[in-house]
């Protein structure tokens, strides 16, 4: 099982980026999928998450600016980031709770993708 994230980069304040994360491998289903971010010296924090049923959870700092969506058929989660601020600069990680053969639900992390917002 692998999570492949993409879409990070450098953008000016006020700009937009879209992150994607696709789960692949022997997967029977996807439960929650989401995005976390981390800056040096700080703990990794939740940005946004979405369950397979459509419930969402956002960090207060991104509400109204970021939107998480999923394509369940493709086992892919997206994060549309608008009105980016310099404080959004971080390494963004995709996390997914996946059902694998034998019926286990396991958390997987993707490799981080750097998002840098210049002022």
N, C-alpha and C positions, 0 to 999 in steps of 0.2 A: 504494500500500500504506500502511496506517495501523494503528497500535496505539493502542487507546483504553483507558486505564486508569481505574478508578473504585474507590471504597470507602474512601478515606482519611478521616481525621477526628480528632476529639479524644476521648480515652478516659482513664479513670482507670487507674492502675497495677493490674494484675491482671485487667484487662478483655480483651476480644477485639475484633478487627476482621477483616474479610475483604476482601481486594483481588481485583479481577478485571481481566483484560486481554484484549481481543479483537482479533485481527488480521483486517483486512478488505482487500479489493482483489483484484487479480489474483494469486492465490496458488496454486501447484501443490501445496504441501505445507509442513508446519512441521517443523523439526528440533528443536533445543533451544529451550525457552522458560524464562524465569526472571525473577527479581526482584533488583534491586540497590538499595542505598540510599546516601545521601550526606548528610553534615552539613556545615555551613559550615567551610571550612578543612581539610577532610579529603578524601581520595580516595574515589571511588565504590567500594563494596565489594559483593561477591556476598553475597546473603542465601540464595537457594535457586534451583536450576535443575532442570529435568526434561527428559529427552530424549523423543522420540516413542516410544521403546521402553520407557519407564518408569523408566530409571535416574535417581536423584536425587543431588543434592549440596547440602549445607547448610553454612552457616557454623557454626562451633562455638558461637558465641554464641546461636544460635537453635534448636539441636538439642533436640528434645523439647518445644518450645513452638510452633514453626511447622510447617505442613504445606503442601507444594506439590502441586497436582493439576492435571490437564489434561482438557479435553474436546476431543479431537482433531477430532471432527466439527464442532465450532463454532470451531476454531482459537482456543481460549480457555484461559488459564492462570489459576489461582486461588492465592491465598496466605492460608491460614487462620492467623491470628496469635492465639495464646492466651497467657495469663499475661504480658501486656505489661508492660514495664519502662520507666521514664523514659529509659533509654539506648537504647531502640528508636526514640526520636524522631528522625525524619529525613524527607527526601523520598525516596519509593520510586519506582523506575523499572522499568518492564517492558522486557525485551529479548527479541527473538525472532530466531532464525536461520531465514529463510524461503526456500523455493525459488520462484523467480519464473519467468515464461515465458522461454524460451531456456535453461533449466536451471541458472541461477545461484543459488547459495546466498548470501544477503546478510543481514547483521545490521541489524536495525531497533530503534530505541528509541522508547518511548512518552514522552509528557510525564509529568513527575513528579506524584505525588500525595502530599500532606503527611500524615504520621502524627505526631500529638503525643500523648504519654503523660504525664499529670500525676501527680505524686507525692501 
